[in-house]
């Protein structure tokens, strides 16, 4: 309130009377200037508070999660191919006949994480020198 009241009173009583003669117009302009200064004070306070909380509470570490059936999640550089489908051999059943549980149900995933949660999904954070294939090769059996 002080950030609004002080500039409004100073402008309305001392600064603007010599420039604007009409009292209604003068106080409207003084109120607008007070509102602008109060808005700047709010923005400064918000940035000050957010920088303080960011500095004191570190973000959770990023993780690498491959929870889908035949999913691949990689962090870093890969020199080679990533294939989550069959290459002409017999289909590999999933562990226990069912897909692993998705990680989103137990805890939130930290920002910056690499997550491959779908069937044959591939997620990569980094560079790859090769190919990424998520389907079966032609001529191979389909599970």
ABEGO torsion letter per residue (X at the ends): XAAAAAAAAAAAAAAAAAABABAAAAAAAAAAAAAAAAAAAAAAAAAAAAAAAAAABBBBBBBBBBABBGBBBBBEBBBEBBBABBAGBBBBBBBGGBBBBBAAAABBBBBGBBBBABBGBBBBBEBBBEBBBABBBBGBBBX
